[in-house]
C-alpha cells in the first residue's frame, strides 16, 4: 500500500483530525473496497474499541519488477512499537497542534471528541496498527506492554558524561580497575561500612603491637581537686611575702559601705493590756545545743501566746553529744524572762499540783503531740488548741524547729520579744563574760579597744562529721572513724554510701583549719598586732594545728587564756554555759568572723544586727572560692590578697539585709523587730491577730 501526504479537517466538536492520503492507483480492487468501507461504517470484521484495528483480508500484491521496492514493508513500519508519548488534555492543547490520530484518520474517544471524557495529562502507550491480528477467531487485538529491561536499573546505568559531553571511559589499567571494583563493591554492599570501626580497631591493635612504647610520653595522673590538703605548703611559700606586707590597718576601715536605706533601730513595743483567761498549760522539751534550745524557747513563747495558753518553763533535753545537764535557770535569767513576757504570755516555772494530780504526777500520762518540722501556726490552732482546751495540759516533745519561719506579725512580735529582750544569760555567765570583754579591750589598746572574734569549728566531732581529709595521715583516719562510730553509729558506713573528700572540700563544706583562718585574716588586711578572740570548743590536735595561727596573730586569746582556772571552774564541764560565754564576747566585738554554718553564727549575726543599727559587722568568707585558691600551688600573695579583699568588701555590703520569705527572723530581724530610724522614730506596735 502506498502512502503520501495527508490533509486536515475540522470535526464537529472543534478538534482537528488528520487523515492520511493514499494513492489509490497503486491499490488493488480488494484494497479499494476496504478503503470505501472505512470512509463509511466500520467493517463487520473489525471490532470497535479504544484503539481501532482492521484485519487484512486482501492478499498481498506481488512485487513489480519495474518498480523497485525501496520503501520498507508497511507491516514492518506499522508494527514497530512507538515510544510512550505524553498526551495533553484537549482543553489545554494549543489550537495550532493537531491531536494524534490512528491509521484510519480518526481521533480515539480517549483523546477528546464528542463522546470522550476530559482527562489530565497521562502517559499512554502509542501502539502500532496490527493488520495481522492475534489469536484465533476473536477478531480483535490488545496492545502488548512494553518490554521489560534486560537488567536491573540499579546495576545497569548509562555511561556517565563529563562536563564537555564526552562519555567517560571505564578504567583500563590494573590499578584503576581494582579501585573501580572496590568502589563498586562498597556502593553495592553498603553493609560493609558497619565493619569499618572493627577494621579500624584491628588496624590500630596491629600497629600498636609493632611499635615500642618506650618513646611514648607517660600520662601523669593528678589527684582530683581538693583531695589533698595543700594549705601548709601554701603558707610556707607565701610566708615571706605575708610578713613583709604588714602595713595595712583594716580594723579601722573595715566597715565603710554606705547603706542607702539608712540605719535601723529596735522597735519591739511591749503591750500593756491584761491577758484573758488561759486555755491551758503547754509543756515543751527543748533539744540540741545552746542555740537550738534557744530556737525552741522562742517558738514556744510564740505558740503559747497565739493559743492564749500558759507556758511552763521549757525543759532542756540531755543529749549524748553535748552532755550538758544544765537547766533553764542555769543558763538564762528566769525571773527576767517571766517578767519581760508578763503582758504578752503567761509563764510559770512548774505545773500546778491540781493539774498534775489529774495525771497521777506522771508526765508520761500527759498527751504528747508529735508535730512535723516547720509546721504552720494555723496547724496549732486547728489541731493543738482543741486538745488543749479539752485536757487543759498538753506536752510537745521534741520542739526544735517545729514552727515555720513565716508567720503572722503577732507571732513574729512574740519571737522578737523572747529572743532579743526576754532571754538574758544568768548572772554568773554574764559576769564572767563582761570580765573577758574588758580584758580583750585592754589587749587591743593600740586599736582603740577594738578586737576580732572568730568562731572556729575544728573540734573532733566537727572534723569527723565533715568527712574531710587533712594532713593527719593514718592516725587522723583512725581517729575520725572512731569519732563517727561514737557519735553517729552506722550512719557513715551504710552500704552504697560513697564519700568523696575532694568534692566536699570544693563545695565549701569542709571546716576551715586554724591555718586557713590565719591566711584569710592576713589576706583581708588585718595586721599581726590585731587582737583576736577565738570562740571554739576543744580544737582537734590543738598543739599542732594552732601553731601557724599563733605565728600570724600573737595576740590571740580564748576564754581559757583570758580567765583563770578558778573563774572557769563553775562552767568547765557544761558545754552550753561555755558556749554562752563565747556568745557574749563575740556579740560585743568590732568584727565577727564565721567559718562554718550552724545555729551559733545565725543567732549571733541577727543579734548583732539588732544591736548595731541593722548591720551585722560580720565577715563570712566564700569557702568555695577559698578551696580553689588554697588548692592552687602557683597562686601569688598579691593575687590571694586581692581575692580576699573582695570577700571582705562583699561581707560589708551584705551587712544590712531584709528578711525574705522562709528566712529566719533570728538572723534577719529587719523589718519585723526593727524600724528605720531615718524615716520614723515612732515605735511600731504589732497589729492584732
Buried (B, 14 or more C-beta within 10 A) or exposed (E): BEBEEBEEEEBEEEBBBBBEEBEEEEBEEEBBBBEEBBEEEBBEEBBEEEBBBBBBEBEEEEEEEEEEEEEEEBBEEBBEBEEEEEBBEBEEBEEEEEBEBBBBBBBBBBBBBEEBEEBEEEEBBEBBBBBEBEEEEEEBBEBEEEEEEEEEEEEEEEEEEEEEEEEEEEEEEEEEEEEEEEEEEEEEEEEEEEEEEEEEEEEEEEEEEEEEEEEEEEEEEEEEBBBBBBBBEBBEBBBEEBEEBEEBBBBEEBBEBEBEEBBBBBBBEBEEEEBEEBBBBBBBBBBBBBBBBBBBBBBBBBBBBBBBBBBBBBBBBEBEEBEBEBEBEBBBBBEBBBEBBEBBBBBEEEBEEEBBEEBEEEBEEBEBBEBEEEBEBEBBEEEBBEBBBEBBBBBBBBBBBBBBBBBBEBBBBBBBBBBBBBBBBBEBBBEBBEBBBEBBBEBBEBBEBBBBBBBBBBBBBBBBBBBBBBBBEEEBEEBBEEBBBEBBEEEBEEEEEEEEBBBBBBEBBBBBBBBBBBBBBBBBBBBBBBBBBBBBBEBBBBEEBBEBBEBBBEBBBBBEEBBEEEBBEEBEEBBBBBBBBBBBBBBBBBBBBBBBBBBBBBBBBBBBBBBBBBBBBBBBBBBEBBBBBBBBEEBEBEEBBEBBBEBBBBBBEBBBBBBEEEEBBBBBBBBBBBBBBEEEEEEBEBEEE
